[in-house]
Amino acid sequence: MPAPLDEYPIHQTPLSMARVASSDKNFYDRSYFNAIDTEGELFLVSGFGVYPNLGVTDAFATVRKGERQWAVKFSDALEERSMDLAVGGYRIEVLEPLRRLRMVCEGDGEGGLGFDLTWEGSGPAVAEQPHLLMSKFRPTLDASRFAQTGTWTGVLSVDGDDVVVNPDRWIGTRDRSWGIRPVGDGDPAGRLADEPSEGFWWMYVPMRFDEFSIIVILQENPDGYRTLNDATRVWNDGRIEQLGWPRYDIKYQSGTRRPFAATLHLTASDGSPLTVEVTPRDGLALHVGAGYGGDPEWTHGQWRGRNWSSRSVYDLNDPAITARIPYGVNEYPASVTCNGIPGAGMFEHASMGRHDPTGFADWGSVAP
């Protein structure tokens, strides 16, 4: 049967837009957003996804305030694929493609989490290098993605307080990605279960300055071989500049893998050095309430029945929570400088298992 999207000249294959070219259950199509209060403690992360081969659509939002983290999740059956980006009490409105969007999450009326926020891109959205992660013989991640920095306007409600969000102090990052990545219920046991990965190392650092943004993405194997290398400066006037081969120096808190400082060494297109200093502050774990890998409560694309929703509050000092935080991807709002120019951004990092360049020998290794 044709889908509403078939009315538009956007086809990439000789298929209806009701289908995707791959039959892999892990095909996904997702939006991600974060919102950072550069002068306060609030940090919001949210996303919306469609999983055509699982027949599921879902969304989440989570915010950290002090030592607690609020999360809300919505999931439902995916019916006709269309331009309606909504599930449950959550929706995204594309006001101006690649420039302005509105993101709405209905509150529960009981002092939980809700918002009505409008995104304004600070510069053009930029395509990243293809994302590919092999797990021995099979790609577990094979996706395209674009990213953009910008500012937010609107109202964010957390724990009974309505916070006015204005672009003078609220910045953020968004990305759109689609392709193959682990979603829904796990794959059946087999060789991959018997021969698990030695480790996973990832760093994503989008940063916004007055005249430009810098987006750095690195992914490395346990021996340090770099499988994803992307560093770009996006000028507000539309220029896009590649920044050479990034080098990094991450400092971890003793006894942990929690970063407290990082230096990125980049090279401008004219050969001049760019030194970026990153100072992360308290952040949140994407596998605590947000559905990313390692979240024991819910996974993106997982079937929970029709019209499902859930709301949770997490105590970040609870030993049951703190024990699992190191084993997933963590995001930290950060103050940054580029050759002394101040800015703000987000330091997303995962360091699990062996990683030779930083001296971690196995899953139990921590900083001295």
C-alpha positions in Angstrom: 0.0 0.0 0.0 1.2 3.5 -0.7 2.2 5.8 2.2 1.5 9.5 2.5 5.2 10.2 1.9 4.8 8.6 -1.6 3.1 11.9 -2.7 6.5 13.6 -2.5 9.4 13.2 -5.0 11.8 11.9 -2.3 12.2 8.2 -3.2 15.7 6.7 -3.1 14.8 3.2 -4.2 12.1 1.5 -6.4 10.0 1.0 -3.2 7.1 2.7 -1.5 8.2 5.0 1.3 6.2 2.6 3.5 9.3 0.4 3.3 13.1 0.9 3.7 15.7 -0.7 1.5 17.1 -2.9 4.2 15.2 -5.7 5.9 17.5 -5.6 9.0 15.4 -5.3 12.1 17.9 -2.7 13.4 17.1 -0.1 10.8 16.3 3.2 12.5 15.6 6.8 11.7 16.1 9.2 14.7 16.4 12.8 15.9 18.5 13.8 18.9 18.5 17.1 20.8 20.2 18.6 23.8 19.7 21.9 25.6 22.3 23.3 28.0 21.8 26.1 30.5 25.2 27.8 30.2 24.6 29.8 33.4 22.9 27.1 35.5 22.7 23.4 36.3 19.9 22.2 34.0 20.8 19.8 31.1 18.1 18.4 28.8 18.4 15.5 26.3 15.6 14.3 24.1 15.0 12.2 21.0 12.4 10.8 18.6 12.8 7.6 16.6 11.1 5.5 14.0 11.8 1.7 13.5 10.1 0.6 10.3 11.0 -3.0 10.4 9.9 -3.3 14.0 6.7 -1.4 13.5 7.5 0.9 16.5 7.9 4.6 17.0 9.0 6.2 20.3 10.4 9.3 22.0 12.2 10.2 25.3 13.2 13.2 27.3 15.5 13.4 30.3 16.8 16.3 32.3 19.3 16.6 35.1 18.7 19.1 38.0 20.9 18.8 41.0 21.4 15.2 42.0 18.2 14.0 40.4 17.3 13.1 36.9 13.8 13.1 35.4 12.8 10.9 32.4 9.7 10.5 30.3 9.2 7.9 27.6 6.5 7.3 24.9 6.1 4.4 22.6 3.4 3.2 20.1 2.8 1.2 17.1 4.1 2.7 13.9 1.3 3.0 11.4 1.6 4.8 8.0 5.0 6.5 7.6 4.3 10.2 7.2 5.6 13.7 8.1 3.8 13.6 11.5 6.7 13.4 14.0 4.7 12.6 17.1 4.1 9.8 19.6 2.0 10.0 22.8 2.5 13.4 24.4 5.6 14.2 22.4 5.9 15.9 19.0 8.4 17.7 16.8 7.3 20.4 14.3 9.6 21.3 11.4 9.1 25.0 11.1 11.9 25.6 8.6 13.9 22.6 7.4 17.5 22.5 8.6 17.0 25.8 10.5 14.0 26.0 13.0 12.1 23.3 14.8 9.6 23.1 17.7 9.8 20.3 20.3 6.9 19.7 22.7 6.6 17.3 25.6 3.4 17.4 27.6 3.8 17.5 31.3 2.0 15.1 33.6 0.5 17.9 35.8 2.3 16.5 38.9 5.5 18.5 38.8 7.5 16.2 36.5 9.0 17.0 33.2 7.5 18.9 30.2 8.5 21.6 27.7 7.7 23.7 24.7 10.9 24.7 23.0 11.9 26.2 19.7 15.3 25.4 18.1 17.2 28.0 16.0 20.3 26.7 14.1 23.4 29.0 14.6 24.8 27.9 11.2 24.2 25.2 8.6 23.7 21.6 9.4 26.8 19.6 8.5 27.0 16.1 7.2 29.4 13.9 9.2 31.6 11.1 7.9 29.7 7.8 7.6 29.4 5.9 10.9 30.5 2.3 10.8 31.3 0.0 13.7 32.1 -3.6 13.1 31.6 -6.4 15.6 34.0 -8.9 14.2 32.2 -10.0 11.0 29.0 -7.9 11.1 28.3 -4.2 11.1 26.5 -3.2 14.3 26.4 0.5 13.3 26.2 1.6 9.7 24.6 5.0 9.5 24.5 8.5 8.0 24.2 11.6 10.3 24.1 15.4 10.2 24.6 17.7 13.1 24.0 21.3 14.0 24.5 23.7 16.9 22.0 26.3 17.9 20.0 28.0 20.6 16.7 27.4 22.4 13.6 29.6 23.2 10.5 28.6 25.2 9.6 27.1 28.6 11.0 24.0 30.4 9.1 22.6 33.4 11.0 20.5 35.9 9.8 19.4 39.3 7.1 22.0 39.5 9.2 24.9 38.3 8.7 26.7 35.0 12.0 27.9 33.6 12.0 30.5 30.9 14.5 29.4 28.2 16.1 32.2 26.2 18.8 32.0 23.5 21.2 34.3 25.4 22.0 31.4 27.8 20.5 28.2 26.4 22.6 26.5 23.6 22.5 23.0 22.3 23.2 20.5 19.6 21.0 18.4 17.5 21.6 15.5 15.0 19.6 13.4 12.6 20.8 9.9 11.9 19.5 6.9 10.0 20.7 3.4 9.1 21.6 0.4 11.2 22.3 0.3 14.9 21.1 -2.0 17.7 17.5 -1.3 18.5 14.5 -3.2 19.9 15.1 -6.5 21.7 18.5 -8.0 21.6 19.7 -10.3 18.9 19.7 -14.1 19.6 22.7 -15.6 21.2 25.4 -16.8 18.9 29.1 -16.3 18.2 28.9 -12.6 19.1 27.6 -13.5 22.6 30.4 -16.1 23.0 33.1 -13.7 21.8 32.2 -10.3 23.2 34.0 -7.1 22.3 37.1 -6.2 24.2 36.0 -2.6 24.5 34.3 0.5 23.1 35.7 4.0 22.9 33.9 7.1 21.6 34.1 10.8 21.9 31.7 13.4 20.4 32.3 17.1 21.2 30.0 19.7 19.5 30.8 23.3 20.6 29.4 26.7 19.8 31.3 30.0 19.7 30.1 33.4 18.7 31.2 33.2 15.0 31.5 29.5 14.4 30.9 26.0 15.8 33.3 23.0 16.0 32.1 19.4 15.9 34.6 16.6 16.7 33.8 12.9 16.5 36.2 10.1 17.2 35.7 6.4 17.5 38.6 3.9 18.2 39.2 0.2 18.5 40.7 -1.2 21.7 44.2 -0.9 20.1 43.6 2.7 19.2 43.0 2.2 15.5 40.6 5.1 14.6 37.4 3.9 12.8 35.7 7.3 12.7 37.6 10.6 12.4 35.7 13.8 11.8 36.5 17.3 12.9 34.8 20.3 11.3 34.5 24.0 11.9 31.1 25.4 10.7 31.1 29.2 10.3 27.9 31.0 10.9 28.1 32.5 7.4 27.9 29.0 5.9 31.6 28.1 5.3 32.5 24.5 6.3 36.2 23.8 7.1 37.8 20.5 7.8 40.2 20.5 10.7 42.7 17.8 10.0 43.6 14.8 12.3 42.4 15.5 15.9 44.6 14.5 18.8 43.3 14.4 22.4 44.4 14.4 26.0 41.7 13.4 28.5 42.2 13.7 32.2 40.1 11.3 34.4 39.2 11.5 38.0 41.3 9.0 40.0 39.6 5.7 40.5 37.1 6.3 37.7 36.8 6.9 34.0 34.9 10.2 34.6 36.6 13.0 32.6 37.3 16.3 34.4 39.3 18.0 31.6 40.2 17.4 28.0 42.4 19.1 25.4 41.8 18.7 21.7 44.6 19.6 19.2 43.2 20.5 15.8 44.6 22.0 12.6 42.9 24.7 10.5 42.8 24.5 6.7 45.7 27.0 6.5 47.8 24.7 8.7 47.6 26.9 11.9 46.9 25.0 15.2 43.6 25.2 17.0 43.8 24.2 20.7 40.4 23.5 22.3 40.2 23.2 26.1 37.1 21.4 27.5 35.9 21.5 31.1 33.0 19.2 31.6 30.6 19.6 34.5 28.0 17.2 35.9 26.1 15.4 33.2 23.9 12.4 32.7 24.1 8.8 31.5 22.2 8.0 28.3 21.5 4.5 29.6 19.7 5.8 32.7 16.1 6.4 31.6 16.9 7.5 28.0 16.9 4.1 26.4 20.4 3.9 25.0 22.6 0.8 25.1 22.8 -0.6 28.6 19.6 0.8 29.9 17.9 -2.1 31.7 14.4 -0.5 31.8 13.8 0.3 28.1 15.5 0.3 24.7 14.8 2.3 21.7 12.5 0.5 19.3 11.4 -2.1 21.9 7.7 -3.1 21.6 5.8 -2.1 24.8 2.3 -2.2 23.3 0.2 0.6 22.0 0.1 4.0 23.6 2.7 3.2 26.2 4.3 5.8 28.4 6.5 5.9 31.5 7.8 8.6 33.8 10.7 8.2 36.3 12.9 10.1 38.7 16.4 8.9 39.5 18.5 9.6 42.5 22.0 10.0 41.1 23.5 9.1 44.5 21.6 5.7 44.6 24.3 3.0 44.5 22.2 1.0 42.0 22.4 3.9 39.6 26.0 5.0 40.2 27.1 1.4 39.7 25.9 1.2 36.1 26.8 4.8 35.0 30.4 3.9 33.8 29.1 1.2 31.4 27.5 3.3 28.8 27.7 6.7 27.0 27.8 9.7 29.2 27.1 13.3 28.3 28.5 16.4 30.1 27.7 20.0 29.5 31.0 21.9 29.2 32.7 25.2 29.1 35.2 25.4 26.2 37.8 27.7 24.7 39.3 27.6 21.2 42.7 29.4 21.1 41.4 31.4 24.1 38.0 32.2 22.6 35.2 31.2 25.0 32.3 29.0 24.1 30.1 26.2 25.4 29.3 22.7 24.3 28.8 19.1 25.2 31.4 16.4 25.9 29.9 13.0 25.1 32.2 10.1 26.0 32.3 6.3 26.4 35.3 4.4 27.6 34.5 0.8 28.3 36.9 -2.1 28.4 40.4 -2.0 26.9 41.7 1.2 25.3 45.5 1.2 24.8 46.0 4.9 24.1 44.6 5.9 27.4 46.1 3.0 29.3 43.0 1.1 30.2 43.8 -2.6 30.0 40.4 -4.2 30.5 36.8 -3.6 31.7 37.9 -3.1 35.3 40.7 -0.6 34.7 40.3 2.9 36.0 42.5 6.0 36.2 45.3 5.9 38.8 
